[in-house]
Amino acid sequence: MRYIISSIIIAGLIQVFFWITHNNLVSLIESPSNRVESLSYTPYYGYDKKTLSHKQIERDLDVLAPITRKIRTYSSIEAELILDATAHKILPMDLGIWLSGDYKQNDLELQRALMLLKKYPDRIENVIVGNEVLLRSDLKEAELYAYIDYLKEFTDKPISTAETWDIWEKNKDLIKHVDFITVHILPYWDKITIKQFNSYVLDKYNAIHNLYPDKKIFIGEIGWPSNGYNNVNSVPNLKNQATAIREFINLAKNNSWSYNIIEAFDQPWKGALEGNVGQYWGIFDANRDLKFNLIGDIELNQFWFYQMIASIIIGALLTIFSLRNRKLNFNHALAYSIVAQGMAFGLVMDFTYPFTNYMNLGVWGMWTIGTLLMFPLVIMTLAKANELFKSSIGTPPTRVPSLNQKLETAPFVSIHVPAYKEQPTALAQTLQALSKLEYPNYEVLVIINNTPEEFYWKPIEKLCVELGEKFIFMNITCTGFKAGALNRALEQTNKEAEIVAVIDADYVVEPTWLLDLVPLFDDPKVAIVQAPQDHRDGDESIIKTAMNAEYAGFFDIGMVERNEENAIVVHGTMVMVRLSSMMEVGGWGTDTIVEDSELGLRLFEAGYIAHYTNKRYGYGLLPDTFEAFKTQRHRWAYGAIQILKKHYREFKPSAKKLTPNQKKKFITGWIFWLSDAIGPVMTIMNLIWVPVIIFVGVTIPTIPLTVPIITAFLVNILHTFILYRIRVKASILETFLSSIASMSLQLIIFKAVWDGFVKDGLPFKRTDKGGGKAKKKSDNPIKYETTLCLLLLISFFALIFTNNTRIVEIYVFAATIFIQSIPYLSAVIMRFLELYSIKKQEI
């Protein structure tokens, strides 16, 4: 425990160092005063642009009065609302008249403006006819001129129109119709860095002044967003917003400029029009809280202390929960603790996302689903990291069974070989190998089940006679698939048998298998002795090399670690079980299609011990085809969910049959299946979001939809390439092929998990092997994987090539999309390797 505590302290201090050096409190150039000349103000709120009540408007102006000398509006409708709500106020305004391509509405705007000019002459200082009308091409130049000239006939207030600096440069006739120039200079939209803000503004102001030296210039919009997407080199954040506004106010004072800052309050409804950035231009947030003062230091993140404390606590809890009662050294504990703190940081930042971003219904939905899906990914990533550190820099395995024990007695072993439509040549090799075992006291029950075709069993019946009395041939019809056949075999098992050993019909065993492993049963608490699966045809083709390498990782890494906690997954080949213990817990179960693993869990629940050695004692045959490989994995994953549904009560905190570490191992194993199954769900979610980003331009909740996926991918890469070298002793090529094979199964695992939760009693499907079968080229076992792969790659390139403003979040999202394509691309590669192998065999 001392290693855990010390590692938590060190990792927590790293977290503290990160937060206190992350510019949470910064000193920037100060403004001459805590007051600005003018602020844009619109009386709306929410995501659907609801109109504020008179009382709310009045409160807003009370908030703004100490900060600004006047306000700017954009339409006569808005101005009427404001003026009527605050008739007794003295805060003046620049009256905006909204012009568009709707001529009828334009006439109403003008008539309303004229009414307001008569009703509130002392509140209105200037009139701005149209806002960026020419920029949007809503009206022709002559039409805009006509509206301006028309209004001049009815008021002596100074009149202008608002356009960006480039429109004023292009339309030189516009100056003839206005009393002063209202120019918009927004460096953010022009992709200018914050460091160039003032120089850029000065340059554009001077350009307009040089063109029109005799006209007064009013900077109608100047500002910077506090959040949202970057626009190439223009990065929106609170520090940059404060920097821009403070520096500009100083610049304006030094040059005696008139200006209006956009804007007073954040407007969440602008997200639908201007994308993520449009919501964050206010110097107040939507809750009417001032984001920063114009004088004094600025706190960039008011939640930072709480986020830091929460991250440290969550990281510490993750570390304690994962590492307690484990054999570990300081290196393992510290490395894991640092990773746990990093994952905790990600979780906290995700949880606080809604507090720092405006969330419409769509973003809420994506964030909620993404956050829920984060949890299994986080658990899987931490479990992989734990296994990585344990196997690389942690303590070596200590629960290693001794294989050199002297055989004091030779308990009778009944070897059961179930065979359902197995290739006779492969089964014959299995039986011949069993006849050469260097063990004196055993029998072999060859259980031909549900196989009426004589082709499969007639040669085996003859072989059993030739091999002698140890070999007992059974040809039965039964229910319950493999488990049913094994239960029928128990009825004919020798009464002296103390141990039942099971191997698949394609396994060629080593002569010392029983001799080495049976002595482990001298301990009466031992109920299971498991040896790994391995294969003798891995060199036949490159696709079989990939499959074999993928299997090896589980047996040399995962099973070794599970053995440390007496929590192995029992496999129905190369396994020995104490017969009395098996019968005590009910024999082979027929209510799942993974009777071997389910029996093992029942034996653990009964308090028995299992031993696992990763020394190879038997070699079987690999699946004949990629589709057979997928079918086998579907059976395993589907069976795992069946076991979960059957035994979940034993994993409650109050359940006592299993140790806490056994519970962790099995729960983690199930989460591995679930996390693989989550991959396609997140793929579909992100594919749905791609057109929204491209065509609507709205934000994505980056952390839950990208960071866990990228992190899990990187951890998996490190886990595979480091541990395959250390534990499996695999070459780089074998490691790469194993990764391809493993990732290619994501979609079939999703289907298996889905089937496991919604379908009961799916039949046992045998894995085709030993028959040299290969799917015809016209068959397509990867049509769904190919479709998803193409959609993801198209989305990836679409995001890259349409990201004209080089938004970092979109690049991150595109990278996530590409990572999500890799499992489906891996399936395509596996199919290509299969077709290549077929072609090579034909030659």
C-alpha positions, -999 to 999 in steps of 0.1 A, spaced: 0 0 0 29 23 6 38 22 -31 2 32 -40 1 61 -15 35 75 -26 26 72 -63 -7 90 -57 12 118 -40 37 122 -68 11 119 -96 -11 144 -77 18 168 -74 23 166 -112 -14 174 -116 -11 204 -92 20 216 -111 1 214 -144 -28 235 -131 -9 262 -113 14 268 -143 -15 268 -168 -20 306 -168 -52 306 -148 -44 341 -135 -27 364 -160 -16 400 -161 -24 419 -193 -22 455 -204 -49 475 -186 -75 498 -202 -75 535 -193 -107 529 -174 -133 502 -167 -157 517 -193 -160 515 -230 -176 539 -256 -203 516 -270 -215 480 -269 -237 461 -294 -268 449 -276 -297 427 -288 -327 419 -266 -327 381 -272 -317 350 -252 -316 313 -255 -309 290 -285 -342 298 -302 -338 336 -300 -365 344 -275 -373 380 -269 -364 394 -235 -392 409 -214 -393 446 -206 -381 439 -171 -352 418 -184 -342 445 -208 -343 471 -181 -320 449 -159 -296 445 -188 -293 482 -193 -287 486 -156 -259 461 -159 -244 479 -190 -248 515 -178 -216 515 -156 -196 498 -183 -205 517 -215 -215 552 -226 -240 540 -252 -253 509 -270 -257 500 -307 -288 482 -320 -293 464 -354 -330 467 -361 -358 491 -354 -377 462 -338 -349 457 -313 -346 494 -307 -383 498 -301 -383 470 -275 -353 486 -257 -366 522 -258 -401 513 -247 -387 491 -218 -363 518 -207 -381 550 -215 -369 566 -182 -333 557 -188 -307 581 -202 -284 555 -219 -283 567 -255 -281 544 -286 -271 542 -322 -303 531 -340 -298 503 -365 -322 497 -393 -320 461 -406 -322 458 -444 -325 426 -464 -339 414 -497 -374 416 -483 -385 450 -495 -418 449 -476 -400 443 -443 -374 470 -452 -403 495 -455 -416 485 -421 -381 489 -406 -379 524 -420 -413 535 -409 -407 521 -374 -373 539 -372 -389 572 -382 -415 568 -354 -388 561 -329 -368 591 -340 -399 613 -332 -407 595 -300 -372 593 -285 -351 620 -301 -329 625 -271 -320 587 -268 -309 583 -304 -275 597 -314 -269 582 -348 -288 561 -374 -271 532 -391 -291 521 -422 -283 485 -430 -257 462 -415 -233 445 -440 -260 446 -467 -235 448 -495 -212 421 -479 -241 397 -479 -253 409 -514 -288 413 -500 -293 446 -519 -276 463 -549 -256 494 -543 -282 517 -558 -310 502 -536 -289 508 -505 -282 544 -515 -319 550 -521 -328 538 -486 -301 560 -470 -312 591 -490 -348 585 -482 -342 585 -445 -321 617 -448 -353 636 -459 -369 629 -425 -342 634 -399 -313 655 -391 -295 628 -371 -262 617 -386 -267 587 -409 -244 560 -419 -244 523 -431 -222 496 -416 -199 475 -438 -166 458 -434 -134 476 -443 -130 459 -477 -165 469 -488 -157 505 -481 -126 502 -501 -144 487 -531 -176 509 -531 -162 544 -532 -196 559 -542 -210 548 -509 -192 577 -491 -214 602 -510 -245 591 -492 -234 589 -456 -226 615 -430 -199 593 -414 -183 559 -420 -193 529 -399 -166 503 -406 -163 468 -392 -128 456 -385 -128 421 -371 -93 405 -372 -107 372 -360 -127 367 -392 -97 379 -413 -75 350 -397 -52 374 -379 -33 363 -348 -39 380 -315 -3 394 -316 -11 413 -348 -45 425 -336 -37 462 -330 -14 466 -359 -40 451 -382 -67 473 -369 -45 504 -372 -36 494 -408 -72 490 -419 -83 521 -401 -56 542 -418 -65 527 -451 -101 539 -448 -89 572 -434 -65 577 -464 -93 570 -488 -118 593 -471 -98 619 -451 -127 643 -448 -152 618 -433 -155 609 -396 -149 572 -390 -168 551 -365 -155 516 -359 -189 499 -357 -177 465 -347 -145 454 -330 -140 425 -307 -128 389 -303 -146 357 -293 -139 340 -259 -145 305 -270 -151 283 -301 -132 273 -332 -99 288 -343 -100 305 -377 -66 295 -391 -43 315 -368 -71 333 -350 -76 315 -317 -107 323 -296 -103 321 -259 -108 344 -229 -72 355 -227 -72 366 -263 -105 383 -260 -93 403 -230 -61 411 -247 -78 423 -279 -103 445 -261 -79 460 -236 -52 467 -262 -78 482 -286 -93 505 -260 -58 519 -254 -52 522 -291 -86 540 -296 -79 564 -267 -44 573 -281 -59 579 -315 -92 595 -304 -112 569 -323 -150 564 -319 -159 527 -316 -184 501 -307 -174 467 -293 -193 436 -303 -209 427 -281 -225 432 -247 -238 396 -239 -231 362 -254 -259 352 -278 -263 313 -278 -289 316 -307 -261 328 -331 -247 293 -330 -271 282 -358 -260 312 -380 -223 317 -373 -213 283 -360 -197 277 -326 -179 311 -325 -208 334 -330 -221 326 -295 -191 339 -276 -184 376 -286 -199 391 -255 -179 407 -227 -207 392 -205 -217 356 -207 -254 346 -213 -260 346 -175 -250 383 -174 -217 376 -156 -188 398 -166 -160 376 -182 -132 399 -172 -125 434 -159 -108 460 -180 -84 468 -151 -65 443 -130 -55 406 -134 -78 382 -152 -88 347 -140 -91 326 -172 -108 296 -156 -129 303 -125 -134 265 -120 -97 255 -122 -93 248 -85 -123 226 -83 -113 208 -115 -79 202 -101 -92 188 -68 -117 166 -86 -90 153 -110 -67 145 -81 -94 127 -61 -108 107 -91 -72 98 -102 -64 86 -66 -96 66 -64 -89 50 -98 -54 41 -86 -65 27 -53 -94 7 -68 -72 -8 -95 -40 -15 -76 -50 -24 -40 -43 -60 -30 -21 -64 -61 15 -75 -62 34 -45 -75 65 -24 -73 70 13 -72 76 17 -109 43 0 -118 24 20 -92 38 53 -103 33 48 -140 -3 36 -135 -10 65 -111 1 91 -136 -21 75 -163 -50 74 -139 -45 111 -132 -45 118 -169 -77 99 -174 -93 116 -144 -83 150 -160 -101 140 -192 -132 129 -172 -133 161 -152 -129 183 -184 -157 163 -200 -180 167 -170 -174 205 -169 -179 209 -207 -215 220 -203 -205 247 -178 -181 263 -202 -200 258 -235 -234 267 -248 -252 234 -254 -282 232 -278 -303 200 -279 -281 183 -305 -249 190 -287 -265 179 -254 -275 146 -271 -240 140 -285 -223 150 -253 -245 127 -232 -241 97 -254 -204 103 -258 -199 107 -220 -218 75 -213 -196 56 -238 -165 71 -223 -167 50 -191 -161 16 -206 -134 31 -228 -117 46 -198 -119 14 -178 -105 -6 -208 -77 19 -213 -67 18 -177 -69 -20 -176 -47 -22 -207 -23 3 -191 -22 -17 -159 -14 -49 -178 12 -30 -198 30 -17 -167 26 -49 -148 42 -69 -176 69 -45 -186 82 -26 -155 62 -44 -127 68 -75 -107 72 -107 -127 45 -134 -123 47 -152 -90 19 -177 -93 37 -200 -118 29 -237 -115 58 -260 -111 60 -284 -140 88 -306 -125 69 -323 -98 75 -360 -93 45 -381 -101 38 -398 -68 6 -414 -79 -11 -416 -113 -48 -407 -108 -70 -420 -136 -76 -394 -164 -105 -396 -188 -97 -377 -219 -128 -365 -238 -126 -356 -275 -159 -342 -287 -162 -343 -325 -191 -328 -346 -185 -333 -383 -147 -330 -379 -124 -339 -407 -113 -375 -402 -77 -369 -411 -73 -342 -384 -91 -362 -358 -70 -392 -366 -38 -372 -360 -53 -362 -326 -60 -397 -315 -26 -410 -327 -9 -384 -306 -30 -393 -276 -19 -429 -280 17 -418 -274 11 -401 -240 38 -408 -214 12 -414 -187 2 -448 -175 -34 -444 -164 -59 -429 -189 -86 -435 -213 -98 -416 -244 -135 -411 -251 -140 -402 -288 -175 -386 -288 -189 -384 -323 -221 -364 -319 -249 -355 -342 -229 -366 -372 -249 -392 -393 -225 -390 -423 -203 -421 -423 -176 -401 -440 -168 -384 -408 -170 -413 -383 -164 -446 -400 -126 -442 -403 -124 -430 -367 -144 -460 -354 -119 -483 -372 -89 -463 -358 -101 -466 -323 -102 -504 -326 -66 -503 -339 -54 -480 -311 -65 -504 -284 -87 -506 -254 -78 -472 -241 -98 -457 -269 -136 -458 -266 -157 -449 -296 -190 -432 -290 -215 -423 -318 -244 -404 -301 -272 -381 -309 -278 -355 -282 -290 -320 -275 -271 -292 -258 -244 -290 -285 -208 -296 -272 -219 -294 -235 -246 -320 -241 -221 -344 -258 -196 -339 -229 -224 -347 -203 -233 -378 -222 -196 -388 -221 -196 -385 -183 -221 -413 -182 -195 -436 -199 -165 -423 -181 -145 -449 -162 -156 -451 -126 -120 -448 -114 -115 -415 -132 -105 -386 -110 -97 -361 -137 -115 -353 -169 -93 -338 -197 -109 -322 -228 -92 -314 -261 -106 -303 -294 -107 -328 -322 -79 -312 -341 -53 -310 -313 -21 -329 -314 -8 -331 -279 27 -335 -265 35 -369 -249 43 -352 -215 11 -332 -212 -5 -353 -185 28 -363 -169 37 -327 -163 4 -313 -153 -15 -340 -134 7 -336 -103 -8 -301 -98 -40 -319 -87 -22 -332 -55 -36 -300 -39 -73 -309 -32 -83 -273 -38 -71 -274 -74 -100 -281 -97 -87 -268 -130 -54 -270 -148 -53 -252 -181 -27 -252 -209 -28 -227 -238 -42 -231 -272 -17 -230 -300 -17 -240 -337 4 -260 -360 -7 -245 -393 2 -209 -387 28 -210 -414 4 -222 -441 -6 -187 -452 -2 -151 -441 -37 -149 -429 -32 -179 -407 0 -163 -394 -21 -133 -384 -47 -154 -367 -22 -174 -348 -3 -143 -336 -36 -128 -324 -44 -159 -303 -9 -159 -288 -13 -125 -272 -42 -136 -251 -25 -168 -239 9 -152 -232 -3 -119 -218 -39 -119 -206 -41 -154 -192 -8 -151 -174 -20 -120 -156 -54 -135 -149 -36 -165 -134 -20 -142 -109 -55 -136 -94 -68 -172 -98 -92 -158 -124 -83 -175 -157 -109 -180 -185 -113 -217 -189 -110 -229 -225 -125 -262 -236 -93 -276 -251 -61 -284 -233 -80 -283 -200 -81 -308 -171 -109 -306 -144 -112 -326 -112 -142 -348 -118 -156 -346 -83 -154 -308 -82 -171 -306 -116 -200 -328 -105 -202 -309 -72 -211 -277 -92 -234 -294 -117 -213 -306 -145 -212 -291 -180 -238 -264 -183 -260 -265 -215 -276 -230 -210 -246 -212 -226 -226 -219 -257 -193 -215 -238 -197 -243 -214 -160 -244 -206 -157 -208 -194 -190 -210 -175 -179 -241 -157 -147 -225 -147 -165 -195 -132 -188 -219 -112 -157 -236 -98 -142 -203 -88 -175 -194 -71 -172 -227 -52 -138 -217 -39 -116 -239 -60 -82 -230 -75 -71 -231 -111 -35 -232 -125 -24 -220 -158 8 -225 -177 16 -209 -209 39 -237 -219 25 -253 -250 14 -289 -248 -9 -291 -278 -13 -277 -312 -46 -275 -331 -57 -261 -364 -66 -225 -372 -100 -215 -388 -100 -222 -425 -114 -188 -435 -117 -153 -422 -155 -159 -419 -148 -189 -397 -124 -167 -376 -153 -142 -372 -178 -170 -364 -156 -183 -336 -152 -149 -321 -189 -143 -322 -194 -175 -302 -169 -164 -276 -183 -129 -272 -219 -140 -273 -211 -167 -247 -194 -141 -225 -225 -120 -224 -245 -152 -216 -222 -158 -186 -226 -121 -175 -264 -124 -176 -263 -157 -157 -237 -148 -130 -241 -110 -125 -253 -114 -90 -220 -128 -79 -203 -96 -89 -222 -73 -67 -202 -58 -39 -221 -78 -13 -215 -111 -30 -187 -132 -13 -181 -162 -34 -154 -145 -55 -125 -124 -43 -124 -87 -51 -95 -93 -75 -114 -122 -93 -144 -99 -97 -122 -72 -112 -106 -96 -137 -139 -110 -149 -156 -75 -150 -126 -61 -169 -128 -90 -194 -165 -83 -200 -157 -46 -204 -132 -55 -231 -160 -71 -251 -183 -42 -244 -157 -16 -254 -151 -34 -287 -188 -34 -292 -190 3 -285 -167 11 -314 -194 7 -341 -218 27 -320 -194 57 -318 -186 52 -354 -223 57 -364 -226 87 -340 -196 104 -355 -206 96 -391 -240 113 -384 -221 143 -370 -198 148 -400 -224 164 -424 -235 186 -395 -200 199 -391 -194 204 -428 -227 219 -439 -240 235 -407 -207 244 -390 -218 237 -355 -195 226 -327 -188 191 -316 -183 181 -279 -146 173 -286 -136 155 -255 -161 127 -252 -162 120 -289 -125 122 -297 -101 121 -268 -111 87 -254 -110 71 -288 -76 85 -296 -62 77 -261 -76 41 -262 -60 36 -297 -26 49 -286 -27 27 -254 -37 -3 -274 -8 3 -298 17 6 -270 2 -24 -252 4 -46 -283 38 -36 -296 56 -36 -262 40 -67 -247 42 -88 -278 79 -82 -278 83 -89 -241 58 -117 -235 50 -133 -268 85 -128 -283 68 -120 -316 85 -103 -345 74 -69 -357 56 -85 -386 38 -109 -363 29 -81 -340 15 -60 -368 -5 -89 -382 -19 -97 -348 -31 -61 -345 -48 -63 -379 -65 -96 -370 -76 -83 -336 -90 -50 -349 -108 -67 -378 -132 -84 -354 -148 -52 -340 -180 -54 -359 -186 -91 -353 -180 -85 -316 -206 -57 -317 -231 -81 -332 -222 -108 -307 -227 -84 -277 -259 -71 -292 -272 -107 -298 -261 -116 -263 -284 -90 -247 -314 -93 -271 -314 -129 -282 -314 -160 -261 -304 -195 -271 -285 -189 -303 -271 -223 -315 -235 -233 -312 -217 -229 -345 -186 -249 -351 -155 -233 -365 -145 -247 -399 -109 -259 -397 -88 -287 -410 -108 -290 -442 -88 -266 -463 -120 -247 -471 -119 -212 -485 -147 -189 -495 -152 -183 -531 -141 -149 -544 -177 -141 -551 -186 -144 -514 -182 -113 -493 -179 -118 -456 -169 -81 -451 -196 -62 -469 -206 -42 -438 -170 -35 -428 -162 -24 -463 -192 0 -463 -182 15 -429 -146 18 -440 -155 37 -471 -179 60 -453 -153 68 -427 -125 74 -451 -147 96 -473 -157 115 -441 -121 118 -431 -110 134 -464 -142 155 -465 -134 170 -431 -98 177 -441 -104 193 -474 -134 214 -463 -116 227 -432 -106 259 -450 -101 277 -417 -79 250 -403 -100 245 -372 -80 224 -348 -110 206 -334 -120 195 -369 -86 181 -375 -88 162 -342 -122 149 -351 -109 139 -386 -81 120 -369 -107 103 -347 -127 93 -378 -96 79 -394 -88 59 -363 -123 46 -363 -118 34 -399 -88 12 -389 -108 -18 -376 -129 -19 -408 -99 -13 -429 -82 -42 -410 -112 -65 -420 -106 -55 -456 -69 -63 -452 -77 -97 -437 -100 -105 -466 -73 -94 -490 -48 -117 -473 -73 -145 -475 -78 -140 -513 -41 -137 -517 -36 -170 -499 -63 -187 -521 -47 -174 -552 -13 -187 -540 -28 -221 -533 -43 -223 -567 -10 -216 -583 
